[in-house]
Amino acid sequence: MDGVYIFRGIANCSCSKFIFVNIIPIRMRRTVRILAAVYLCGLLLGFTSLVHAESPSDRNPWPKQLPALSVQVSLNQTEVQCGDTLKVSAVVTSGGVGVEGVYVEFWLSQEGGIFNPPNTTTDSLGKAETVLTTPITQVTLVCSISVNAAKEGYESAMNTTEFTLLPLPKLEISVSADSTQIHNNQSVNLTVYVSCNNQPVKGATVRMALAMGLRDYGEEYFLPSNGTTNQEGKFFCVFSPPLVVNETDFGVCVSAYADGYTENTSSIVIKVVPEASGGTNQPPPRTPDYTAWLAASMIGIATICIFVRRRLWE
């Protein structure tokens, strides 16, 4: 009834009292008092609500802070051969508790690597896993794996880890021949030995060719020109060089490759010497000496002429 007391205070003033006593009829004074009290109570309640709405304690100009995610990344090994697989595990938490349903994406700093799967979501423990097939490299590399985690209602997070990528072992090739100098129309047997870390490599593919500047040619001079190594890591072929007019050095180029190894090449030089005439390596035959034969023929002819002349004179 605060409004009633306020109205009474207003009514007691001289001007208000004059209006209330002389203008408003007696039978309506009670109704007017009630209406005035209701009106003043409404004003009082509206003012109170406005004050509370604009209270500095209730105003917050900054958005509400979202809980932050945290990502921990682990690998099953920190040193891996290129071409092998690597298991990657990520655990996403918030406030030390695993978060389920977080979208997780994996990235590799080196091109050529394949994640399976490349992205996934966390389980009830906040864990996500993938398998990386590492790329092929010729040198040792330090690679980074990045993991991004995001979920609605949380601040996203990212973390990285590193591992060492080792190149494939390199094949070792040695070439030998039963002779490094031959003549035209002769052949030479070649033996190729392919190994790695002093161990023979079976099934390595071997290719033979003649080296000419920056390119290889002349596979037709080898029989066979390509094949695979046997249990002992060996490959055999026969080299029949083209005919030459002058002494010529032929560079025989050998290349070998196999799954799980880095390709390598090697070479050997075979010298080809032109043969002597007659197709043999014997010295040329000596030219006959006709001097004595001519002298004997002339003496015989002279003797016949003298004999015929004497017969004619008789």
C-alpha positions in Angstrom: 0.0 0.0 0.0 3.0 2.3 -0.6 1.0 4.0 -3.3 -1.8 4.9 -0.9 0.5 6.6 1.6 2.2 8.4 -1.3 -1.2 9.6 -2.6 -2.1 10.7 0.9 1.1 12.8 1.1 0.3 14.4 -2.2 -3.3 15.1 -1.1 -2.2 16.8 2.1 -0.4 19.6 0.1 -2.5 22.8 -0.3 -3.0 22.6 -4.1 -3.8 18.9 -4.2 -6.0 19.2 -1.2 -8.0 22.0 -2.8 -8.5 20.0 -6.0 -9.3 16.8 -4.1 -11.8 18.5 -1.7 -13.6 21.0 -4.0 -13.5 19.3 -7.5 -13.8 15.5 -6.9 -17.2 14.5 -5.6 -17.2 12.7 -2.2 -18.6 9.4 -3.6 -15.7 9.2 -6.1 -12.9 10.1 -3.8 -12.3 6.5 -2.6 -12.1 5.2 -6.3 -9.7 8.0 -7.2 -7.5 7.1 -4.3 -7.4 3.4 -5.4 -6.6 4.3 -9.0 -3.9 6.7 -8.0 -2.4 4.1 -5.7 -2.3 1.5 -8.6 -0.8 4.0 -11.0 1.9 5.0 -8.6 2.7 1.4 -7.7 3.1 0.6 -11.4 5.5 3.5 -11.8 7.5 2.4 -8.8 7.8 -1.2 -10.1 8.9 -0.1 -13.6 11.6 2.1 -12.2 12.8 -0.7 -10.0 13.0 -3.1 -13.0 14.9 -0.5 -15.0 17.4 0.0 -12.3 18.1 -3.7 -12.0 18.3 -4.2 -15.7 21.0 -1.5 -16.0 22.9 -2.6 -13.0 26.7 -2.9 -13.7 26.9 -6.2 -11.9 24.5 -7.7 -14.5 26.2 -6.3 -17.6 28.9 -8.5 -19.3 30.4 -7.0 -22.5 32.6 -10.1 -23.2 31.3 -13.5 -24.6 31.3 -16.5 -22.3 34.7 -18.3 -22.3 34.5 -21.8 -24.0 36.3 -24.8 -22.5 39.6 -25.5 -24.3 40.6 -28.8 -25.9 44.0 -30.3 -25.5 45.7 -32.9 -27.8 48.4 -35.4 -27.0 50.1 -37.2 -29.9 52.1 -40.4 -29.7 53.8 -42.8 -32.2 54.6 -46.5 -31.9 58.1 -45.7 -33.1 60.2 -42.5 -33.7 62.5 -44.0 -36.4 61.0 -45.7 -39.5 62.2 -46.9 -42.9 60.6 -45.1 -45.8 57.7 -47.1 -47.3 56.9 -48.7 -43.9 53.8 -47.9 -41.8 53.6 -45.9 -38.6 50.8 -45.9 -36.0 49.7 -42.5 -34.8 47.5 -42.1 -31.7 45.8 -38.8 -30.5 44.1 -38.3 -27.2 41.8 -35.2 -26.9 40.9 -34.0 -23.4 39.3 -30.9 -21.7 40.1 -30.3 -18.1 41.9 -33.6 -17.9 38.8 -35.6 -19.1 38.6 -37.3 -22.5 36.1 -35.7 -24.9 34.0 -37.9 -27.2 33.0 -37.0 -30.8 35.9 -34.6 -31.5 36.8 -34.2 -35.2 40.5 -35.0 -35.6 42.5 -34.5 -38.7 46.1 -35.6 -39.4 48.8 -33.9 -41.6 52.3 -34.8 -42.6 55.0 -32.2 -43.4 56.5 -34.4 -46.2 54.7 -35.0 -49.4 53.8 -38.5 -50.4 52.7 -39.9 -47.1 49.2 -41.5 -46.8 47.1 -41.6 -43.6 44.4 -44.3 -43.3 42.1 -42.7 -42.3 43.1 -39.1 -42.9 40.5 -37.9 -40.4 38.2 -39.4 -37.7 36.4 -38.7 -34.5 37.4 -39.6 -30.9 35.8 -42.5 -29.0 34.4 -42.3 -25.5 37.9 -42.0 -24.0 38.8 -39.1 -26.3 41.1 -41.4 -28.4 41.6 -41.4 -32.2 44.1 -43.5 -34.2 45.4 -43.7 -37.8 48.1 -45.5 -39.8 50.7 -43.6 -41.9 52.3 -45.1 -44.9 55.6 -43.2 -45.1 56.8 -41.7 -48.4 59.9 -42.8 -50.3 63.1 -40.8 -49.8 66.7 -41.0 -50.9 68.0 -39.2 -47.8 67.3 -39.2 -44.1 64.6 -36.7 -43.1 63.0 -35.4 -39.9 59.2 -35.3 -40.5 56.4 -33.7 -38.5 52.9 -35.0 -37.9 50.3 -32.3 -37.0 46.9 -33.2 -35.4 44.0 -30.7 -35.4 41.0 -31.3 -33.0 37.7 -29.4 -33.1 34.2 -29.7 -31.6 31.3 -27.3 -31.3 31.2 -25.7 -27.9 35.0 -26.0 -27.4 38.1 -24.1 -28.4 39.9 -26.1 -31.0 43.5 -27.4 -30.4 46.5 -28.5 -32.4 49.7 -30.4 -31.6 52.7 -31.9 -33.5 55.2 -34.6 -33.1 58.3 -35.6 -35.0 59.9 -38.8 -36.3 63.0 -39.7 -38.4 62.4 -41.1 -41.9 65.2 -43.4 -43.1 65.9 -44.0 -46.8 65.7 -47.4 -48.4 68.9 -49.5 -48.3 70.9 -49.1 -51.5 71.8 -52.1 -53.7 75.4 -52.9 -54.3 76.4 -54.1 -57.8 79.7 -55.7 -59.0 80.4 -56.7 -62.6 83.1 -59.2 -63.7 84.1 -60.6 -67.1 86.1 -63.6 -68.0 88.2 -61.2 -70.2 88.3 -57.5 -70.5 90.0 -57.5 -74.0 88.6 -59.4 -77.0 88.8 -59.3 -80.8 86.2 -58.9 -83.4 83.7 -61.8 -83.7 84.5 -62.8 -80.1 82.2 -62.8 -77.1 82.7 -62.4 -73.4 80.8 -63.8 -70.4 79.6 -61.2 -67.8 78.6 -61.9 -64.2 76.6 -59.4 -62.2 76.4 -59.8 -58.4 73.7 -57.8 -56.6 73.9 -57.5 -52.8 73.0 -55.3 -49.8 75.0 -55.2 -46.6 77.2 -58.0 -47.9 74.1 -60.3 -48.4 73.0 -61.4 -51.8 69.7 -60.0 -53.1 67.5 -62.6 -54.8 65.0 -61.5 -57.5 66.6 -58.1 -58.3 65.9 -56.9 -61.8 69.1 -56.4 -63.8 69.3 -54.5 -67.1 72.4 -54.4 -69.4 73.2 -51.7 -72.0 76.1 -49.9 -73.6 76.8 -46.4 -72.2 77.1 -43.7 -74.8 77.3 -40.2 -73.3 74.2 -39.5 -71.3 72.1 -42.4 -72.7 72.2 -46.1 -72.9 71.8 -48.2 -76.0 72.9 -51.5 -77.6 70.8 -53.9 -75.6 70.9 -56.2 -78.7 74.6 -57.0 -78.0 73.7 -58.8 -74.7 72.1 -62.2 -74.3 70.0 -61.8 -72.3 69.8 -58.0 -71.9 67.8 -58.2 -68.7 66.6 -60.6 -66.1 66.5 -61.3 -62.4 69.2 -62.5 -59.9 69.2 -66.1 -58.7 69.4 -67.4 -55.1 73.0 -66.3 -54.9 72.2 -62.7 -56.1 73.9 -63.4 -59.5 72.9 -62.7 -63.1 74.7 -64.0 -66.2 74.8 -62.8 -69.8 77.0 -62.9 -72.9 78.3 -59.7 -74.5 79.0 -59.8 -78.3 80.3 -56.4 -79.3 79.8 -54.9 -82.7 82.7 -55.1 -85.2 85.3 -52.4 -85.0 88.0 -51.1 -87.4 90.1 -49.5 -84.6 90.7 -50.5 -81.1 87.6 -49.5 -79.1 86.6 -49.4 -75.4 83.0 -50.3 -74.8 81.4 -49.2 -71.5 79.0 -51.8 -70.3 76.3 -50.2 -68.0 74.5 -52.3 -65.4 71.4 -51.2 -63.5 69.6 -53.1 -60.8 66.5 -52.5 -58.7 64.3 -54.4 -56.3 61.3 -53.8 -54.0 62.4 -52.3 -50.7 65.8 -51.1 -52.0 67.2 -48.0 -53.7 68.2 -48.6 -57.3 71.9 -48.5 -58.2 74.1 -48.7 -61.3 77.6 -50.0 -62.1 79.8 -50.5 -65.2 82.7 -52.3 -66.7 84.9 -51.5 -69.7 85.6 -54.1 -72.4 88.3 -53.4 -75.0 87.7 -54.7 -78.5 90.7 -55.1 -80.9 90.2 -55.6 -84.7 91.4 -58.9 -86.0 94.1 -59.5 -88.6 93.0 -60.5 -92.1 91.7 -64.0 -92.6 89.5 -63.9 -89.5 92.2 -65.3 -87.2 94.7 -63.8 -84.8 97.7 -65.4 -86.6 100.2 -63.1 -88.4 99.4 -62.5 -92.1 101.0 -65.1 -94.6 104.4 -64.3 -96.1 104.5 -63.2 -99.8 106.2 -65.9 -102.0 109.7 -65.1 -103.3 109.5 -65.5 -107.2 113.1 -64.4 -107.9 114.6 -67.9 -108.1 111.7 -69.2 -110.1 112.2 -66.5 -112.7 115.9 -67.1 -113.0 115.4 -70.8 -113.5 112.7 -70.2 -116.1 115.0 -67.8 -118.1 117.9 -70.4 -118.0 115.6 -73.1 -119.3 114.3 -70.9 -122.1 117.9 -69.9 -123.2 118.9 -73.6 -123.2 116.0 -74.5 -125.5 116.7 -71.6 -127.9 120.4 -72.8 -128.2 119.3 -76.4 -128.8 116.9 -75.4 -131.6 119.4 -73.2 -133.3 122.0 -75.9 -133.5 119.5 -78.3 -135.0 118.6 -75.8 -137.6 122.3 -75.3 -138.6 122.9 -78.9 -139.1 
